[in-house]
Amino acid sequence: MTQTVSRPGAGAQQVPLPLDVEAIRADFPILTRTVRDGKRLVYLDSGATSQKPRSVLDAERWFYENINAAPHRGAHQLAEEATAAYEEARAKIGAFLGAPENEIVFTRNTTEAINLVAYALSNAVTAKEPEFRTYAVGQGDEIVVTEMEHHADLLPWQQLCERTGATLRWLGLTDEGRLDLSDLDTVVNERTKLVAVTQQSNILGTINPLEEIVARAHAVGALVLVDGAQSVPHQPVDVTALGADFLVFSGHKMLGPTGVGVLWGRYEVLDKLPPFLTGGSMIEVVRMEASTFMPPPQRFEAGVPMTAQVIGLGAAVDYLQALGMDKVEEHEKVLTGYALAKLAEIPGVTVIGPPDTVARGGAISFTVEDIHPHDVGQVLDDLGIAVRVGHHCAWPVVRRYGVPATTRATFYVHTGYDDVDALADGIRQAQKFFGTV
Amino acid sequence: MQLESMYQEIILDHYKNPHGRGLRDPFDAEVHHVNPTCGDEVTLRVKLDGETVADVSYEGMGCSISQASVSAMYDLVVGKRVTEALETGEHFMTLMQAKGDPAVAEKLEDELEDAVAFAGVSKYPARIKCALMSWMALKDASARALSAHQTGGSN
């Protein structure tokens, strides 16, 4: 962990970056294209989806050109090779998180992984197998989320509560963009069945103190689901150290393909959950009257899986591991400190979220006085700079901070000082264009 | 810079000095529309005088395009018959689907007056919804106002 902490007003200093940005950029074919009449693409929207290195694209093509077959079906050579490649990727992704392979369930994305757990908890209510009723949620039970959650980690729990009669409760936010844990012990109590919390906010950049939350949840016998969509791509995450029961994330935000996400679950918990989707390849015995299911992870992978995408995600993990997740984290931390200092130099710019790099990732949301975020984004786009504008699928957060929307810049392994400088210059140009300075 | 093609002077003028802004009484119908991708919002009221749009009043928050669009719409529809106002809305929709084709803008110049300046917006698919939000709200509010009239209710 770097000790670099930039405070607003401290001045933006360029220290050598931990990653070789030029070498990394050469691995991303899309970064060679230009946008908006020949401008260099300054991609600051990795938080929405990351760009893909050539090795990931090659892995998918290799699969289709050489071993394309449905895994876990058929006895021909292609089926065997496809199954082996699919399961090797599972083991690799497990190792990346310090987890055994039978705790890795492939889903479509983070959203589906969270829905899988939420539906399993309500399917448990009517499950005929007694062990599948272990985690059933019903009236009198409580589900806890935070005001910082992405809609994907809020709506599935709202809906679970509507289906089951359980009550949704949440931890609020402080003015500094952190979780308000002052009422943790009352919000998380003996009625709590599950706590769902993000590790890194997609809008504020805040990194949450999970240890304290996990400890409290487990003390009252509640499960903990960690939304890792914005943390797993950007910092080392080890499920043993995390101590949670579930971790969910998306492949496409960590240099991998779209259409593949991961649910990691503690095996003894997964083993007691009924299925979410049912159908082919998740069954043991099927009769016309009733059927039995495979153990995890197959129980949760109905239908022919997204094989090429899983193999692509395996290649993305290889790429990240070759860089080193410690270095990825440090790289973004240095850039974040630099960007916060650069933005602090611009009058009228307000960062929504922690003002320094302590327990903070590289998602930087900001407002520009008297210019709507859409208009800021439009000027930046005209300059070739891709950012996200709007409420970032975290509407309660923008409401909490009294703004209609924000502009958000997010960083990744190919981001350099030139990208951050382009952002700062672009904001000044927007101010000039709209005549606010 | 391509920006000037979207942010015409007329648009920026409407944005900085909106016409008809504020919610007014009396009104026959009030609607609240949002653009869920970005959180822009408009509350819009319609007051009819027989078949004529007597007043359109509104409050909202959003980008320059959405705010300028409602202001330009106010100028265009107040005093018109409801059917004419909705027809103008159809013309505006046609303009938004033109993908920046100057021929379409030229043809609609008489019908759309200041609002023809939004032609540049149609080149940016992500912004079309911003320009259309107030027109959708007007269509909705007019329909409600008409049906309120038919059932004899009024605010």
Contacts between the chains, C-beta under 8 A, distances in Angstrom:
chain1	res1	chain2	res2	distance
A	36	B	2	6.6
A	37	B	2	6.9
A	372	B	62	6.5
A	372	B	63	4.0
A	372	B	64	6.2
A	373	B	38	7.8
A	373	B	63	7.5
A	374	B	38	6.1
A	374	B	40	7.8
A	374	B	62	7.6
A	374	B	63	3.5
A	374	B	64	7.7
A	374	B	65	7.2
A	374	B	127	7.3
A	374	B	130	6.6
A	375	B	63	5.2
A	375	B	64	5.1
A	375	B	65	7.8
A	378	B	3	7.1
A	378	B	6	7.0
A	378	B	124	7.5
A	378	B	127	7.2
A	379	B	3	6.4
A	382	B	1	5.8
A	382	B	2	5.7
A	382	B	3	4.9
A	389	B	38	6.6
A	390	B	37	6.1
A	390	B	38	4.1
A	390	B	39	6.1
A	391	B	38	7.0
A	391	B	39	4.4
A	395	B	39	6.5
A	398	B	39	6.7
A	404	B	39	5.4
A	404	B	40	7.1
A	404	B	41	7.6
A	404	B	61	4.9
A	404	B	62	7.1
A	405	B	38	5.8
A	405	B	39	5.0
A	405	B	40	7.8
A	433	B	3	6.5
A	433	B	7	7.4
A	434	B	12	7.7
A	434	B	64	7.6
